[in-house]
Amino acid sequence: MSTPSRWRALTHHHLFWPVAVLVLLLLVNVPFTPDFFAIKMTGGHLYGSLVSIVLFGSPLILVAVGMTLVIATGGIDLSVGAVVAITGALACSYISDQSDQGALSGVLLAMGIGLLAAVVCGLWNGFLVARMGIQPIIATLIIMVAGRGVAQLITDGQIITINSEPYKLIGGGYWLTLPFSIFVVAVVVAVTVALTRKTALGLLVESVGGNAEASRLVGIRSRRIKIMVYVFCALCAGIAGLMISSNTSAADGNNAGLWIELDAILAVVIGGTSLVGGRFSIGGTVVGALVIQTLTTTIYTIGVPTQTNLVFKAAVVIVVCLLQSPKFRAKVFGAKFGAKFGPKSGSGSGAKDGGKPAAAPSGTAATTEAAPQMEVS
């Protein structure tokens, strides 16, 4: 393959723009922090800005991975922030009541209670969406509002602090010189990719997101698929809640996971998954979450005033989303640039890449009528 062909294939990859923006954001930090890319070994642990980005971005990656599957079915989950707060509150509340907070059995039971509560929240969301037919944004808004209050009821409106070394490991501990949370995220992402790309599950999720009614008519249990993805999303949020409360050794029902649902949705969009449902990209979501966390780190590195950092963050996200739009690039930089760096159309890409099916060669009669195609992206 020639160099131009390789470059064209690279720029047509759906992860090209998210990765390009991530690299650019990382490089922006170098003038302000010359040793930004340096990784040091201290006390048997690896430290550095890159390690910190992955460490503090781990909860967001978890929530965003779960959100990806929900969005792929054409839904949305606004309750993940409240689920984060509820899970952390239950776990820390149980541990704080133990005479020995360092007992492994007590910590495991506390984690189980928190994750069970997260699963119940996911079942409730899935029931309202799939069985009752309530719009996802309204169904999940219920727990988003009420769940935060439940978390504060669990903590009596106070910040519960604990002193448990086993629990501290989840979000603030190290293993094999790396933060333990990185291994947790790696396992969750690997299992998700294996289930959605190595089995038919991913195709079923995309089918439901593309056209739930058509999927039901061909025998796919779309309601079960929807309930499953909401439960999985809540479970991911629950693990993130354990991670956040573990990192601070405290549960804050009011601020834990506050607005993480919005960052998760942004990460999914930046990763290339359409909000209308259908095709999704777990790898793109992970990159999108790292972009969000790197942007947060960059804001503090370059000294953006605290009162304007949200505006700065929103502006950068808008630029990232616009750069991923072939229509925007074509209008601003010209049609040739938009076609060169946009997704392929035709030429064998077919419906998979969003392009139109190639026309039959002239002089060749079609022997059968083309089967109708379902739009999934």
KACOR-V826693 format. One record per pair of residues at least 4 apart in sequence whose ideal C-beta (glycine too) atoms are under 8 Angstrom apart, sorted by the first residue. I is the first residue (numbers start at 1). J is the second residue. Records with the same first field share a line. If there is no record, write none. Layout:
I=J + J
//
This chain:
1=5 + 6 + 9
2=6
3=7
4=8
5=9
6=10
7=11
8=12 + 340
9=13
10=16
11=16 + 340 + 341
12=16 + 341 + 342 + 343 + 344
14=272 + 281 + 284 + 343
15=19 + 271 + 272 + 281 + 283 + 284 + 287
16=20 + 341
17=21 + 320 + 323 + 324
18=22 + 270 + 271 + 272 + 284 + 287 + 288 + 291 + 320 + 324
19=23 + 287
20=24
21=25 + 270 + 291 + 320 + 323
22=26 + 287 + 290 + 291 + 294
23=27
24=28
25=29 + 291 + 294 + 295 + 298 + 316
26=30 + 36 + 37 + 50 + 294
28=32 + 298 + 302
29=33 + 36 + 49 + 297 + 298 + 301 + 302
30=34 + 36 + 37
32=36 + 301 + 302 + 303
33=49 + 301
36=49 + 50 + 301
37=48 + 49 + 50
38=48 + 49
39=46 + 47 + 48 + 50 + 51
40=46 + 47 + 48
41=45 + 46 + 47 + 177
42=47
44=174 + 177
45=174 + 177 + 178
46=51 + 177 + 178
47=51 + 52
48=52
49=53 + 297
50=54
51=55 + 178 + 179
52=56 + 297
53=57 + 290 + 293 + 294 + 297
54=58 + 179 + 182 + 185 + 290 + 293
55=179 + 181 + 182
56=293 + 296 + 297
57=61 + 289 + 290 + 292 + 293 + 294
58=62 + 171 + 179 + 181 + 182 + 184 + 185 + 240 + 243
59=63 + 84 + 171 + 181 + 240 + 241 + 243 + 244 + 257 + 260
60=64 + 240 + 260 + 263 + 264 + 267 + 289 + 292 + 293
61=65 + 185 + 189 + 267 + 285 + 286 + 289 + 290
62=66 + 184 + 185 + 188 + 236 + 237 + 239 + 240 + 243
63=67 + 80 + 84 + 233 + 236 + 237 + 240 + 257 + 260 + 261 + 263 + 264
64=68 + 263 + 264 + 267 + 268 + 271 + 285 + 286 + 288 + 289
65=69 + 188 + 189 + 192 + 236 + 282 + 285 + 286
66=70 + 77 + 80 + 229 + 232 + 233 + 234 + 235 + 236 + 237 + 264
67=71 + 76 + 77 + 80 + 233 + 261 + 264 + 265 + 267 + 268 + 285
68=72 + 268 + 271 + 273 + 280 + 281 + 282 + 285
69=73 + 192 + 196 + 205 + 229 + 232 + 233 + 280
70=75 + 76 + 77 + 136 + 229 + 230 + 233
71=75 + 76 + 209 + 265 + 268 + 273 + 274 + 275 + 277 + 280
72=205 + 206 + 209 + 229 + 273 + 277 + 278 + 279 + 280
73=205 + 208 + 209 + 212 + 225 + 226 + 229 + 277
74=136 + 208 + 209 + 212 + 276 + 277 + 278
75=129 + 136 + 226 + 229 + 230 + 277
76=136 + 137 + 140 + 265 + 275
77=125 + 136 + 140 + 230 + 233 + 234 + 261
78=137 + 140 + 141 + 144 + 261
79=83 + 121 + 125 + 140 + 141 + 142 + 143 + 144 + 147 + 234 + 237 + 261
80=84 + 233 + 234 + 236 + 237 + 240 + 257 + 260 + 261 + 264
81=85 + 144 + 148 + 237 + 257 + 258 + 259 + 260 + 261
82=86 + 121 + 143 + 144 + 145 + 146 + 147 + 148 + 150 + 151 + 257
83=87 + 117 + 118 + 121 + 122 + 143 + 147 + 234 + 237 + 238 + 241 + 257
84=88 + 237 + 238 + 240 + 241 + 244 + 256 + 257 + 260
85=89 + 147 + 148 + 151 + 241 + 251 + 252 + 253 + 254 + 256 + 257
86=90 + 114 + 117 + 118 + 121 + 147 + 150 + 151 + 154 + 241 + 253
87=91 + 114 + 115 + 117 + 118 + 237 + 238 + 241 + 242 + 245
88=92 + 114 + 151 + 241 + 242 + 244 + 245 + 251 + 252 + 256 + 257
89=93 + 151 + 152 + 154 + 155 + 160 + 245 + 251 + 253 + 256
90=94 + 110 + 113 + 114 + 117 + 154
91=95 + 110 + 111 + 113 + 114 + 167 + 241 + 242 + 245 + 251
92=96 + 110 + 155 + 160 + 161 + 162 + 245 + 250 + 251
93=97 + 154 + 155 + 160 + 251
94=98 + 106 + 109 + 110 + 113
95=101 + 106 + 107 + 110 + 162 + 164 + 167
96=101 + 160 + 161 + 162
98=103 + 106
100=106
101=106 + 162 + 163 + 164 + 167
102=107 + 163 + 164 + 165 + 166
103=107 + 166
104=108 + 166
105=109
106=110
107=111 + 164 + 166 + 167
108=112
109=113
110=114 + 167
111=115 + 167 + 170 + 242
112=116
113=117
114=118 + 238 + 241 + 242
115=119 + 235 + 238 + 239 + 242
116=120
117=121 + 238
118=122 + 234 + 235 + 237 + 238 + 239 + 241
119=123 + 231 + 234 + 235 + 238
120=124
121=125 + 143 + 147 + 234
122=126 + 230 + 231 + 232 + 233 + 234 + 235
123=127 + 227 + 230 + 231 + 234
124=128 + 143
125=129 + 136 + 139 + 140 + 143 + 230 + 233 + 234
126=130 + 131 + 226 + 227 + 228 + 229 + 230 + 231
127=131 + 132 + 227
128=132 + 134 + 139 + 142
129=133 + 134 + 135 + 136 + 139 + 140 + 226 + 227 + 230
130=222 + 223 + 224 + 226 + 227 + 230
131=223 + 227
132=139
134=138 + 139
135=139
136=140
137=141
138=142
140=144
141=145
142=146
143=147
144=148 + 261
145=149
146=150
147=151
148=152 + 253 + 254
149=153
150=154
151=155 + 251 + 253 + 254 + 256
152=156 + 157 + 253 + 254
153=253
154=251 + 253
155=159 + 160 + 251 + 252 + 253
157=253 + 254
159=250 + 251 + 252
160=250 + 251
161=249 + 250
162=167 + 249 + 250 + 251
163=249
164=168 + 249
165=169
167=246 + 249
168=172 + 173 + 246 + 249
169=173 + 175 + 180 + 246
170=180 + 181 + 184 + 242 + 243 + 246
171=180 + 181 + 242 + 243 + 244 + 245 + 246 + 247 + 248
172=179 + 246 + 247 + 248 + 249
173=179 + 180 + 246
174=178 + 179 + 180
175=180 + 183
176=183
178=182 + 183
180=184
181=185 + 243 + 247
182=186
183=187
184=188 + 239 + 243
185=189
186=190
187=191
188=192 + 236 + 239
189=193 + 282 + 286
190=194
191=195
192=196 + 282
193=197 + 198 + 282 + 283
194=198 + 199
195=199 + 201 + 202
196=201 + 202 + 205 + 280 + 282
197=202 + 282
200=204
201=205
202=206 + 280
203=207
204=208 + 215 + 220 + 225
205=209 + 225 + 229 + 280
206=210 + 278 + 279 + 280 + 376
207=211 + 214 + 215 + 220 + 374 + 376
208=212 + 215 + 220 + 222 + 225 + 226 + 277
209=276 + 277 + 278 + 280 + 376
210=214 + 215 + 277 + 278 + 374 + 375 + 376 + 377
211=215 + 374 + 375 + 376
212=216 + 222 + 226
213=217 + 222
214=218 + 374
215=220 + 222
216=220 + 221 + 222 + 223
220=225
221=225
222=226
223=227
224=228
225=229
226=230
227=231
228=232
229=233
230=234
231=235
232=236
233=237
234=238
235=239
236=240
237=241 + 257
238=242
239=243
240=244 + 257 + 260
241=245 + 256 + 257
242=246
243=247
244=248 + 256 + 257
245=249 + 250 + 251 + 256
248=252
251=256
252=256
254=258
259=263
260=264
261=265
262=266
263=267 + 289 + 292
264=268 + 289
265=269 + 275
266=270 + 288 + 292 + 317
267=271 + 285 + 288 + 289 + 291 + 292
268=273 + 280 + 285 + 288
269=273 + 275 + 288 + 321
270=284 + 287 + 288 + 291 + 292 + 317 + 320 + 321 + 324
271=281 + 283 + 284 + 285 + 286 + 287 + 288 + 289
272=281 + 284 + 288 + 324
273=279 + 280 + 281 + 284 + 285
274=278 + 279 + 377
277=376
278=375 + 376 + 377
279=376 + 377
280=285
281=285
282=286
283=287
284=288
285=289
286=290
287=291
288=292
289=293
290=294
291=295 + 320
292=296 + 317
293=297
294=298
295=299 + 313 + 316 + 317
296=300 + 313
297=301
298=302
299=304 + 309 + 312 + 313
300=304 + 309
304=308 + 309 + 312
305=309
308=312
309=313
310=314
311=315
312=316
313=317
314=318
315=319
316=320
317=321
318=322
319=323
320=324
321=325
322=328
323=328 + 329
325=329
326=330 + 338 + 339 + 341 + 342 + 343
327=331 + 338
328=332 + 338
329=333 + 337 + 338 + 341 + 342
330=334 + 335 + 337 + 338 + 339 + 342
331=338
333=337 + 338
334=338
335=339
336=340
337=341
338=342
343=349 + 353 + 354 + 355
344=349 + 353 + 355
345=349 + 353 + 354 + 355 + 356
346=355 + 356 + 357 + 358
347=355 + 358
348=358
349=353 + 354 + 355
350=355 + 357 + 358
351=355 + 357 + 373 + 375 + 376
354=377
357=370 + 373
360=364 + 366
366=370
//
